[in-house]
Amino acid sequence: MAHGAHRTPLLPPHPDLRLARDCEQCLGWGTVVTRDGEHELCHICQPDAADSENPGFRDA
């Protein structure tokens, strides 16, 4: 019997809980669940993903 490859589950993003502590949008979790059922960083209390991808990069 042949089996297909197992789908690797996506790990939820790692929010900074210090920033999320008093957020009313995510209720302190730092993530929100999308309509597709996936976790995303809260857009209100978490820094922009582009900032974390390029640490040290600053616009001149």
Biopython code that builds the backbone (N, CA, C, O; Angstrom):
import numpy as np
from Bio.PDB.StructureBuilder import StructureBuilder

atoms = [
    (1, "MET", "N", (0.842, -1.162, 0.000)),
    (1, "MET", "CA", (0.000, 0.000, 0.000)),
    (1, "MET", "C", (0.900, 1.242, 0.000)),
    (1, "MET", "O", (1.823, 1.350, 0.807)),
    (2, "ALA", "N", (0.626, 2.144, -0.885)),
    (2, "ALA", "CA", (1.429, 3.369, -1.004)),
    (2, "ALA", "C", (0.791, 4.484, -0.179)),
    (2, "ALA", "O", (-0.430, 4.623, -0.115)),
    (3, "HIS", "N", (1.653, 5.263, 0.441)),
    (3, "HIS", "CA", (1.188, 6.404, 1.214)),
    (3, "HIS", "C", (1.846, 7.658, 0.671)),
    (3, "HIS", "O", (3.022, 7.649, 0.306)),
    (4, "GLY", "N", (1.082, 8.728, 0.622)),
    (4, "GLY", "CA", (1.636, 10.001, 0.176)),
    (4, "GLY", "C", (2.451, 10.645, 1.277)),
    (4, "GLY", "O", (2.437, 10.204, 2.426)),
    (5, "ALA", "N", (3.147, 11.675, 0.911)),
    (5, "ALA", "CA", (3.958, 12.408, 1.882)),
    (5, "ALA", "C", (3.047, 13.081, 2.895)),
    (5, "ALA", "O", (1.984, 13.594, 2.545)),
    (6, "HIS", "N", (3.469, 13.075, 4.143)),
    (6, "HIS", "CA", (2.706, 13.737, 5.181)),
    (6, "HIS", "C", (2.939, 15.233, 5.091)),
    (6, "HIS", "O", (4.064, 15.697, 4.904)),
    (7, "ARG", "N", (1.883, 15.955, 5.222)),
    (7, "ARG", "CA", (1.979, 17.414, 5.193)),
    (7, "ARG", "C", (2.543, 17.893, 6.521)),
    (7, "ARG", "O", (2.028, 17.546, 7.584)),
    (8, "THR", "N", (3.583, 18.677, 6.457)),
    (8, "THR", "CA", (4.178, 19.227, 7.661)),
    (8, "THR", "C", (3.326, 20.391, 8.145)),
    (8, "THR", "O", (3.116, 21.351, 7.403)),
    (9, "PRO", "N", (2.836, 20.323, 9.372)),
    (9, "PRO", "CA", (2.017, 21.438, 9.861)),
    (9, "PRO", "C", (2.869, 22.683, 10.045)),
    (9, "PRO", "O", (4.023, 22.606, 10.467)),
    (10, "LEU", "N", (2.292, 23.818, 9.726)),
    (10, "LEU", "CA", (2.997, 25.086, 9.891)),
    (10, "LEU", "C", (3.014, 25.456, 11.368)),
    (10, "LEU", "O", (2.001, 25.348, 12.059)),
    (11, "LEU", "N", (4.146, 25.883, 11.830)),
    (11, "LEU", "CA", (4.257, 26.322, 13.210)),
    (11, "LEU", "C", (3.709, 27.736, 13.322)),
    (11, "LEU", "O", (3.938, 28.565, 12.442)),
    (12, "PRO", "N", (2.992, 28.012, 14.396)),
    (12, "PRO", "CA", (2.478, 29.369, 14.552)),
    (12, "PRO", "C", (3.626, 30.352, 14.768)),
    (12, "PRO", "O", (4.687, 29.966, 15.258)),
    (13, "PRO", "N", (3.423, 31.615, 14.406)),
    (13, "PRO", "CA", (4.470, 32.614, 14.609)),
    (13, "PRO", "C", (4.736, 32.806, 16.095)),
    (13, "PRO", "O", (3.882, 32.502, 16.928)),
    (14, "HIS", "N", (5.910, 33.305, 16.422)),
    (14, "HIS", "CA", (6.304, 33.539, 17.809)),
    (14, "HIS", "C", (6.179, 35.017, 18.139)),
    (14, "HIS", "O", (7.057, 35.804, 17.787)),
    (15, "PRO", "N", (5.102, 35.404, 18.808)),
    (15, "PRO", "CA", (4.911, 36.819, 19.137)),
    (15, "PRO", "C", (5.733, 37.237, 20.349)),
    (15, "PRO", "O", (6.166, 36.401, 21.142)),
    (16, "ASP", "N", (5.938, 38.524, 20.476)),
    (16, "ASP", "CA", (6.563, 39.101, 21.651)),
    (16, "ASP", "C", (5.442, 39.372, 22.650)),
    (16, "ASP", "O", (4.676, 40.320, 22.482)),
    (17, "LEU", "N", (5.345, 38.545, 23.682)),
    (17, "LEU", "CA", (4.232, 38.648, 24.626)),
    (17, "LEU", "C", (4.281, 39.917, 25.470)),
    (17, "LEU", "O", (3.258, 40.351, 25.998)),
    (18, "ARG", "N", (5.462, 40.511, 25.597)),
    (18, "ARG", "CA", (5.535, 41.791, 26.319)),
    (18, "ARG", "C", (4.753, 42.861, 25.573)),
    (18, "ARG", "O", (4.090, 43.692, 26.193)),
    (19, "LEU", "N", (4.827, 42.845, 24.245)),
    (19, "LEU", "CA", (4.094, 43.825, 23.436)),
    (19, "LEU", "C", (2.590, 43.529, 23.426)),
    (19, "LEU", "O", (1.772, 44.442, 23.309)),
    (20, "ALA", "N", (2.242, 42.263, 23.549)),
    (20, "ALA", "CA", (0.842, 41.851, 23.448)),
    (20, "ALA", "C", (0.068, 41.992, 24.753)),
    (20, "ALA", "O", (-1.157, 41.872, 24.757)),
    (21, "ARG", "N", (0.753, 42.242, 25.843)),
    (21, "ARG", "CA", (0.146, 42.196, 27.183)),
    (21, "ARG", "C", (-1.197, 42.919, 27.284)),
    (21, "ARG", "O", (-2.149, 42.340, 27.807)),
    (22, "ASP", "N", (-1.311, 44.135, 26.816)),
    (22, "ASP", "CA", (-2.544, 44.918, 26.973)),
    (22, "ASP", "C", (-3.313, 45.105, 25.665)),
    (22, "ASP", "O", (-4.173, 45.981, 25.578)),
    (23, "CYS", "N", (-3.018, 44.304, 24.659)),
    (23, "CYS", "CA", (-3.665, 44.463, 23.355)),
    (23, "CYS", "C", (-5.108, 43.952, 23.395)),
    (23, "CYS", "O", (-5.363, 42.824, 23.817)),
    (24, "GLU", "N", (-6.034, 44.782, 22.958)),
    (24, "GLU", "CA", (-7.440, 44.394, 22.923)),
    (24, "GLU", "C", (-7.779, 43.569, 21.682)),
    (24, "GLU", "O", (-8.783, 42.857, 21.671)),
    (25, "GLN", "N", (-6.957, 43.656, 20.644)),
    (25, "GLN", "CA", (-7.214, 42.922, 19.405)),
    (25, "GLN", "C", (-6.953, 41.427, 19.589)),
    (25, "GLN", "O", (-7.788, 40.600, 19.221)),
    (26, "CYS", "N", (-5.804, 41.081, 20.153)),
    (26, "CYS", "CA", (-5.422, 39.669, 20.298)),
    (26, "CYS", "C", (-5.599, 39.158, 21.724)),
    (26, "CYS", "O", (-5.339, 37.987, 22.000)),
    (27, "LEU", "N", (-6.041, 40.031, 22.632)),
    (27, "LEU", "CA", (-6.294, 39.678, 24.031)),
    (27, "LEU", "C", (-5.050, 39.161, 24.742)),
    (27, "LEU", "O", (-5.136, 38.316, 25.633)),
    (28, "GLY", "N", (-3.898, 39.678, 24.339)),
    (28, "GLY", "CA", (-2.654, 39.326, 25.000)),
    (28, "GLY", "C", (-1.938, 38.117, 24.440)),
    (28, "GLY", "O", (-0.872, 37.751, 24.936)),
    (29, "TRP", "N", (-2.495, 37.487, 23.423)),
    (29, "TRP", "CA", (-1.857, 36.305, 22.830)),
    (29, "TRP", "C", (-0.762, 36.670, 21.838)),
    (29, "TRP", "O", (0.200, 35.918, 21.682)),
    (30, "GLY", "N", (-0.888, 37.801, 21.170)),
    (30, "GLY", "CA", (0.109, 38.212, 20.181)),
    (30, "GLY", "C", (-0.169, 37.678, 18.789)),
    (30, "GLY", "O", (0.489, 38.068, 17.825)),
    (31, "THR", "N", (-1.146, 36.784, 18.684)),
    (31, "THR", "CA", (-1.536, 36.252, 17.372)),
    (31, "THR", "C", (-3.043, 36.322, 17.239)),
    (31, "THR", "O", (-3.773, 36.394, 18.227)),
    (32, "VAL", "N", (-3.489, 36.300, 16.003)),
    (32, "VAL", "CA", (-4.913, 36.224, 15.699)),
    (32, "VAL", "C", (-5.115, 35.073, 14.723)),
    (32, "VAL", "O", (-4.188, 34.700, 14.004)),
    (33, "VAL", "N", (-6.320, 34.509, 14.693)),
    (33, "VAL", "CA", (-6.633, 33.408, 13.791)),
    (33, "VAL", "C", (-7.351, 33.989, 12.579)),
    (33, "VAL", "O", (-8.320, 34.735, 12.721)),
    (34, "THR", "N", (-6.867, 33.643, 11.382)),
    (34, "THR", "CA", (-7.468, 34.143, 10.148)),
    (34, "THR", "C", (-8.726, 33.346, 9.820)),
    (34, "THR", "O", (-9.037, 32.361, 10.489)),
    (35, "ARG", "N", (-9.433, 33.769, 8.808)),
    (35, "ARG", "CA", (-10.620, 33.037, 8.362)),
    (35, "ARG", "C", (-10.279, 31.645, 7.860)),
    (35, "ARG", "O", (-11.125, 30.751, 7.858)),
    (36, "ASP", "N", (-9.024, 31.464, 7.430)),
    (36, "ASP", "CA", (-8.564, 30.161, 6.955)),
    (36, "ASP", "C", (-8.126, 29.257, 8.095)),
    (36, "ASP", "O", (-7.735, 28.113, 7.864)),
    (37, "GLY", "N", (-8.190, 29.759, 9.326)),
    (37, "GLY", "CA", (-7.803, 28.976, 10.484)),
    (37, "GLY", "C", (-6.312, 28.981, 10.778)),
    (37, "GLY", "O", (-5.832, 28.166, 11.566)),
    (38, "GLU", "N", (-5.579, 29.888, 10.156)),
    (38, "GLU", "CA", (-4.141, 29.982, 10.385)),
    (38, "GLU", "C", (-3.852, 31.103, 11.378)),
    (38, "GLU", "O", (-4.609, 32.068, 11.478)),
    (39, "HIS", "N", (-2.752, 30.964, 12.108)),
    (39, "HIS", "CA", (-2.341, 31.983, 13.067)),
    (39, "HIS", "C", (-1.442, 33.000, 12.367)),
    (39, "HIS", "O", (-0.552, 32.639, 11.597)),
    (40, "GLU", "N", (-1.691, 34.266, 12.649)),
    (40, "GLU", "CA", (-0.846, 35.356, 12.165)),
    (40, "GLU", "C", (-0.508, 36.244, 13.343)),
    (40, "GLU", "O", (-1.260, 36.311, 14.315)),
    (41, "LEU", "N", (0.629, 36.930, 13.258)),
    (41, "LEU", "CA", (0.956, 37.912, 14.281)),
    (41, "LEU", "C", (-0.088, 39.009, 14.269)),
    (41, "LEU", "O", (-0.590, 39.396, 13.213)),
    (42, "CYS", "N", (-0.407, 39.501, 15.439)),
    (42, "CYS", "CA", (-1.373, 40.579, 15.566)),
    (42, "CYS", "C", (-0.831, 41.833, 14.882)),
    (42, "CYS", "O", (0.304, 42.238, 15.131)),
    (43, "HIS", "N", (-1.635, 42.439, 14.030)),
    (43, "HIS", "CA", (-1.193, 43.622, 13.293)),
    (43, "HIS", "C", (-1.181, 44.870, 14.165)),
    (43, "HIS", "O", (-0.594, 45.884, 13.787)),
    (44, "ILE", "N", (-1.822, 44.806, 15.325)),
    (44, "ILE", "CA", (-1.895, 45.966, 16.209)),
    (44, "ILE", "C", (-0.669, 46.055, 17.115)),
    (44, "ILE", "O", (-0.068, 47.123, 17.232)),
    (45, "CYS", "N", (-0.288, 44.948, 17.758)),
    (45, "CYS", "CA", (0.752, 45.032, 18.791)),
    (45, "CYS", "C", (2.103, 44.449, 18.400)),
    (45, "CYS", "O", (3.088, 44.681, 19.101)),
    (46, "GLN", "N", (2.181, 43.707, 17.316)),
    (46, "GLN", "CA", (3.443, 43.087, 16.931)),
    (46, "GLN", "C", (4.116, 43.903, 15.833)),
    (46, "GLN", "O", (3.435, 44.480, 14.985)),
    (47, "PRO", "N", (5.438, 43.956, 15.841)),
    (47, "PRO", "CA", (6.150, 44.729, 14.815)),
    (47, "PRO", "C", (5.932, 44.135, 13.431)),
    (47, "PRO", "O", (5.595, 42.960, 13.281)),
    (48, "ASP", "N", (6.129, 44.967, 12.441)),
    (48, "ASP", "CA", (5.975, 44.546, 11.047)),
    (48, "ASP", "C", (6.944, 43.418, 10.724)),
    (48, "ASP", "O", (8.108, 43.476, 11.121)),
    (49, "ALA", "N", (6.483, 42.389, 10.007)),
    (49, "ALA", "CA", (7.328, 41.247, 9.651)),
    (49, "ALA", "C", (8.523, 41.674, 8.817)),
    (49, "ALA", "O", (9.580, 41.049, 8.906)),
    (50, "ALA", "N", (8.390, 42.714, 8.012)),
    (50, "ALA", "CA", (9.511, 43.183, 7.191)),
    (50, "ALA", "C", (10.647, 43.691, 8.072)),
    (50, "ALA", "O", (11.815, 43.564, 7.706)),
    (51, "ASP", "N", (10.319, 44.267, 9.229)),
    (51, "ASP", "CA", (11.345, 44.738, 10.147)),
    (51, "ASP", "C", (12.157, 43.581, 10.716)),
    (51, "ASP", "O", (13.372, 43.696, 10.882)),
    (52, "SER", "N", (11.491, 42.464, 11.017)),
    (52, "SER", "CA", (12.190, 41.334, 11.619)),
    (52, "SER", "C", (12.995, 40.536, 10.576)),
    (52, "SER", "O", (13.950, 39.846, 10.931)),
    (53, "GLU", "N", (12.612, 40.631, 9.298)),
    (53, "GLU", "CA", (13.338, 39.909, 8.264)),
    (53, "GLU", "C", (14.680, 40.556, 7.946)),
    (53, "GLU", "O", (15.619, 39.871, 7.542)),
    (54, "ASN", "N", (14.774, 41.866, 8.127)),
    (54, "ASN", "CA", (15.983, 42.605, 7.810)),
    (54, "ASN", "C", (16.473, 43.361, 9.038)),
    (54, "ASN", "O", (16.455, 44.592, 9.043)),
    (55, "PRO", "N", (16.911, 42.654, 10.080)),
    (55, "PRO", "CA", (17.376, 43.381, 11.264)),
    (55, "PRO", "C", (18.575, 44.257, 10.936)),
    (55, "PRO", "O", (19.463, 43.860, 10.182)),
    (56, "GLY", "N", (18.588, 45.419, 11.497)),
    (56, "GLY", "CA", (19.678, 46.337, 11.252)),
    (56, "GLY", "C", (19.519, 47.171, 10.004)),
    (56, "GLY", "O", (20.265, 48.131, 9.814)),
    (57, "PHE", "N", (18.574, 46.839, 9.151)),
    (57, "PHE", "CA", (18.347, 47.599, 7.919)),
    (57, "PHE", "C", (17.499, 48.813, 8.248)),
    (57, "PHE", "O", (16.428, 48.680, 8.839)),
    (58, "ARG", "N", (17.945, 49.946, 7.887)),
    (58, "ARG", "CA", (17.207, 51.193, 8.128)),
    (58, "ARG", "C", (17.159, 51.988, 6.837)),
    (58, "ARG", "O", (18.130, 52.040, 6.082)),
    (59, "ASP", "N", (16.010, 52.606, 6.597)),
    (59, "ASP", "CA", (15.901, 53.491, 5.433)),
    (59, "ASP", "C", (16.714, 54.747, 5.704)),
    (59, "ASP", "O", (16.661, 55.314, 6.795)),
    (60, "ALA", "N", (17.459, 55.167, 4.710)),
    (60, "ALA", "CA", (18.297, 56.363, 4.879)),
    (60, "ALA", "C", (17.545, 57.604, 4.511)),
    (60, "ALA", "O", (18.092, 58.704, 4.592)),
]
sb = StructureBuilder()
sb.init_structure("model")
sb.init_model(0)
sb.init_chain("A")
sb.init_seg("    ")
for serial, (resi, resn, name, xyz) in enumerate(atoms, 1):
    if name == "N":
        sb.init_residue(resn, " ", resi, " ")
    sb.init_atom(name, np.array(xyz, "f"), 0.0, 1.0, " ", f" {name:<3s}", serial, name[0])
structure = sb.get_structure()
